Amino acid sequence: MAEPVVLGIETSCDETSAAVLRGRTILSNIVLSQDEIHAPYGGVVPELASRQHIRSIEPIVRESLDRAGIGLEEIDLFAVTRGPGLIGSLLVGLCFAKGLAYYFKKPLVGIDHLEAHCEAAFLENPDIPLPALALLVSGGHTSLYIIDAPLSFRILGRTRDDAAGEALDKVAKFLGLGYPGGPAIEKGARGGDNRVFAFALPRTKDRSLDFSFSGLKTAAIKHIREKSLSADSPALADFLACFEEAVARALIRNLTAAADTCEPRALILCGGVARNTRLRTRFHEYAGRAGLPAFVPSPRLCTDNAAMIAGLALKKFEAGADCGPALDLDAFAR
C-alpha cells in the first residue's frame, strides 16, 4: 500500500510555511520569514503579519508542491495549524486549507502548534523512548511537556508572562541590536564572560514548573541603565553572555525539577530558541549528568515550519482522529 501524501500549512505567527510529506519522508518544507517586515518595529506586528500571509500563502503552497513533484490532486490528507498563535495569521492558513480540503474532498486535520514542535523531534528520531520530557522554547511560548505515549502531550509548566524568546527579543530591542533578538544576542555574546554580571534566576512563588522571564528582563534593563550599556559598549559581550546564560540556566533548572518528578526515559529540546548554541550546550550537559538520551530537531525543524504540522497530522489521522467536516474547523489564539 502506498504511503499517504500530506500537505501541511503553518501560519501561526510571522512565517508562512508549506510542506509535503510522503509518509514520514519530507519531500519539501518551504518557510518564508517576515523578519525584514517586522524588524523596524522590534517585534511582530499582528496586522502586518496576517496581510503578508495573504500575499504569500498561495505561492508558498505552490512552491512546496513543485519542490516535491506532487500535484494537489495527489494529496491524501491536508494539515493546518489551528493555534495557538496570532488569530489573524492563523485564519489565513486555516481558510486556505479548508478551501483545498473542501474542493478535493479530502480530510483536514487541525494541529496544535506547540504539540507539533514536540513532534518535530520524532520526525527525525521516530524511536525516542517514552515517556519523554520535552522543553519547548520559542518566541511566544516556553513550556514543559511529558509525552507518556504517542500523541499524549501532557503540559507540566508554561509561560506566565514573558516567554524566554520574548525576553531575549525585548532586551535586544532595548539595546538596538535588531530583530529577531535571540540570534542578535547570541552573536553579540560570543567571547563574552558569563560571570561578570549577576542575575538571580526567576522563580514562581508557588514553586511550580511554570516559567516567568519578566523579572529577568527587568533586571537586564536595570543593568543596561546603571552601566550605561549600548550596542557600542566594551562590556556588551560580557553582559549579553551573562543574560543568555541566565536564561539558559532558568530553563534547565525547571527541566531538572520536572525530570526529578516524572522520571522520563528521554529528553527533548524544541522550538525556535532551541537553535541557540548556549542552550543546546546546557541541555546536553544536563542530559549527560542525568544519563538520559537527548534529542534536538535540526535547525530547520526548530523554527515554525509546516513539516512538523504535516507529521503530527499524519500520526493523528493514522490513529483514527475524527477529522469531521473541514468547514467546521476553527482557530484558537491561546
C-alpha positions in Angstrom: 0.0 0.0 0.0 1.4 3.4 -1.0 2.3 5.8 1.8 -0.2 8.7 2.2 0.9 12.1 0.9 0.3 15.0 3.3 0.3 18.8 2.6 0.9 20.8 5.8 0.3 24.6 6.2 1.7 26.7 9.0 0.8 30.4 9.6 0.7 30.8 13.4 2.9 33.9 13.6 5.2 35.5 11.1 6.4 32.6 9.0 4.4 31.3 6.0 5.2 27.7 5.6 4.0 24.7 3.5 5.4 21.2 3.4 4.7 17.9 1.6 5.4 14.6 3.3 5.1 11.1 1.8 4.6 9.1 4.9 7.4 10.3 7.3 9.6 11.4 4.4 9.9 15.2 4.0 9.6 15.9 0.2 9.6 19.7 0.7 9.4 22.2 3.6 9.2 25.8 2.5 9.4 28.6 5.0 9.1 32.3 4.2 10.2 34.6 7.0 8.8 38.1 7.6 11.8 39.3 9.6 12.5 42.2 7.3 8.9 43.4 7.6 8.8 43.4 11.4 12.5 44.5 12.1 11.7 48.2 12.1 9.3 47.7 14.9 11.4 45.4 17.0 8.8 42.7 17.1 5.9 41.1 15.2 3.0 43.5 14.2 0.0 41.2 14.0 -1.9 43.1 11.3 1.2 43.3 9.1 1.8 39.6 9.6 -1.7 38.5 8.6 -1.6 40.7 5.5 1.7 39.2 4.4 0.4 35.7 4.9 -2.5 36.6 2.5 0.1 37.6 -0.1 2.4 34.6 0.4 0.2 31.6 1.2 -0.6 30.6 -2.4 2.9 30.9 -3.9 4.4 29.1 -0.9 2.0 26.2 -1.2 2.6 26.1 -4.9 6.4 26.0 -4.4 6.2 23.2 -1.8 4.2 21.1 -4.3 6.6 21.9 -7.2 9.7 21.0 -5.0 8.0 17.8 -4.0 6.9 17.0 -7.6 3.4 16.5 -6.4 0.1 17.8 -7.7 -2.8 18.9 -5.5 -4.9 16.0 -6.8 -2.4 13.6 -5.3 -2.7 14.9 -1.8 -4.4 12.3 0.5 -4.5 14.5 3.7 -4.4 18.2 4.4 -3.0 19.6 7.7 -3.0 23.1 9.2 -2.1 24.9 12.4 -5.2 25.8 14.5 -3.4 27.5 17.3 -2.1 28.9 19.5 -0.8 32.0 17.7 -1.9 35.3 16.2 -5.6 34.8 15.3 -5.4 36.8 12.1 -2.4 34.8 10.9 -3.9 31.5 11.9 -7.1 32.2 10.0 -5.2 32.8 6.7 -3.7 29.4 6.7 -6.9 27.7 8.1 -9.2 29.2 5.5 -6.8 28.3 2.7 -6.5 24.7 3.9 -10.3 24.5 4.4 -10.8 25.5 0.8 -8.4 22.9 -0.5 -9.8 20.1 1.6 -13.4 21.0 0.6 -12.6 21.2 -3.1 -10.7 18.0 -3.3 -13.0 16.2 -0.8 -10.0 15.1 1.3 -9.7 15.0 5.2 -8.3 18.0 7.0 -6.6 17.7 10.4 -6.2 20.8 12.7 -3.0 20.8 14.7 -1.8 22.4 18.0 1.3 24.3 17.1 3.1 23.6 20.4 2.4 19.8 20.2 3.8 19.9 16.7 7.1 21.5 18.0 7.4 18.5 20.3 6.6 16.1 17.4 9.4 17.7 15.3 11.9 15.6 17.2 10.1 12.4 16.3 10.2 13.2 12.6 14.0 12.7 12.6 14.1 10.2 15.6 10.9 8.1 15.5 12.1 5.7 18.2 12.6 8.2 21.0 12.0 6.2 24.3 8.8 7.1 26.1 8.0 8.7 28.4 9.9 11.7 27.1 10.2 15.1 28.7 10.1 18.0 26.2 11.3 21.5 26.9 9.7 23.8 24.3 11.3 27.3 23.9 10.1 29.8 21.3 9.5 33.5 20.8 6.0 33.3 22.3 5.9 30.2 24.4 8.0 28.4 27.0 6.5 25.0 28.1 7.3 21.7 29.6 5.5 18.6 28.3 5.6 15.0 29.3 4.9 12.6 26.4 3.7 9.4 28.1 2.7 7.7 24.8 2.4 8.6 21.1 0.1 11.6 20.7 -0.1 12.1 24.5 1.2 15.6 25.3 0.6 16.5 28.9 1.6 20.0 30.0 3.7 20.3 33.2 4.6 24.0 33.0 4.0 27.0 30.8 4.8 30.7 30.4 3.1 33.0 33.0 4.3 36.3 31.4 7.3 36.8 29.1 8.5 33.7 27.3 12.2 33.1 27.1 12.4 34.1 23.4 10.3 37.2 24.1 12.7 38.3 26.9 15.6 37.9 24.5 13.8 39.9 21.8 12.9 42.8 24.2 16.4 43.1 25.7 17.8 43.2 22.2 15.3 45.8 21.2 16.2 47.9 24.2 19.8 47.8 23.2 19.1 48.5 19.5 20.6 45.1 18.4 17.9 44.4 15.8 15.2 41.8 15.3 14.9 38.9 15.9 16.7 39.4 19.2 17.7 35.9 20.1 20.2 35.4 17.2 21.4 39.0 17.7 22.2 38.4 21.4 23.8 35.0 20.6 26.1 36.7 18.1 26.9 39.6 20.4 27.6 37.3 23.4 30.4 35.4 21.6 33.7 35.7 23.5 31.9 37.3 26.5 32.5 36.3 30.1 29.3 34.9 31.6 30.4 35.6 35.2 30.7 39.4 35.1 27.0 40.4 35.6 25.0 38.8 38.3 21.4 37.6 37.6 19.1 36.0 40.1 17.2 33.2 38.4 13.4 33.7 38.3 11.3 31.5 40.5 7.5 31.4 40.8 6.1 32.0 44.3 4.2 28.6 44.3 7.4 26.8 43.2 5.5 25.3 40.2 7.1 24.3 36.9 5.7 27.4 35.2 8.1 29.9 33.7 8.4 33.6 34.3 11.0 35.7 32.5 9.6 39.2 33.0 11.7 39.7 36.2 14.9 38.6 34.4 14.1 41.0 31.6 13.6 43.8 34.1 16.9 43.0 35.8 18.7 43.1 32.4 17.3 46.5 31.6 18.3 47.8 35.1 21.9 46.6 34.4 21.8 48.4 31.0 20.7 51.7 32.6 23.0 51.5 35.6 26.1 50.6 33.5 25.0 52.9 30.5 25.4 49.9 28.2 24.8 50.3 24.5 25.5 48.5 21.2 29.0 50.0 21.2 29.9 49.4 24.9 33.1 47.4 25.5 31.3 45.4 28.2 28.4 44.5 25.9 29.7 40.9 25.1 30.1 40.1 28.8 26.6 41.4 29.6 24.9 39.5 26.8 26.8 36.3 27.7 25.6 36.7 31.3 22.0 37.4 30.3 21.9 34.5 27.8 23.5 32.2 30.4 20.8 33.2 33.0 18.0 32.4 30.5 19.5 29.0 29.7 20.1 28.2 33.4 16.5 29.1 34.3 15.2 26.8 31.5 17.4 23.9 32.6 16.5 24.3 36.2 12.8 23.8 35.5 13.7 20.9 33.2 15.7 19.3 36.0 12.9 19.7 38.5 10.4 18.2 36.1 12.7 15.2 35.4 13.2 14.6 39.1 9.4 14.3 39.4 8.3 12.4 36.3 11.4 10.2 35.7 11.5 10.3 31.9 13.4 7.9 29.7 14.5 10.7 27.2 14.7 14.4 26.9 13.7 16.7 24.0 14.6 20.3 23.4 12.5 22.0 20.7 11.1 25.4 19.4 12.9 28.3 17.7 15.1 29.1 20.7 16.4 25.5 20.6 18.8 26.7 17.9 20.7 28.7 20.5 24.1 27.2 21.0 24.4 28.0 24.7 21.0 26.5 25.5 21.8 23.4 23.4 25.1 23.0 25.3 23.5 23.3 28.7 20.7 20.9 27.7 23.2 18.3 26.6 25.3 18.8 29.7 22.3 18.1 31.9 21.3 15.1 29.8 24.8 13.7 30.3 24.7 14.2 34.0 21.3 12.6 34.2 22.3 9.7 32.0 19.4 10.3 29.6 19.3 10.3 25.8 18.8 13.8 24.4 17.1 14.8 21.2 17.0 18.2 19.4 15.5 18.7 16.0 17.7 20.0 13.2 17.6 23.8 12.9 15.2 23.8 10.0 12.7 21.9 12.2 13.2 24.0 15.3 11.6 27.2 13.8 7.9 27.4 12.8 7.6 25.0 9.9 4.9 23.0 8.1 6.7 19.7 8.1 6.1 19.3 11.8 2.4 20.1 11.3 2.1 17.5 8.5 4.0 14.9 10.5 1.7 15.2 13.6 -1.4 15.3 11.4 -0.5 12.0 9.7 0.2 10.4 13.0 -3.2 11.6 14.3 -5.0 10.5 11.2 -3.5 7.0 11.3 -4.5 6.8 14.9 -8.1 7.4 13.9 -8.5 11.1 14.7 -12.0 12.3 13.9 -11.5 14.9 11.2 -15.1 15.9 10.8 -16.3 18.3 8.1 -13.4 20.6 7.1 -15.5 23.7 7.2 -16.2 23.1 10.9 -12.6 23.6 11.9 -11.8 26.8 13.8 -8.7 28.6 15.1 -7.7 29.4 18.7 -5.3 32.1 19.9 -4.4 30.5 23.2 
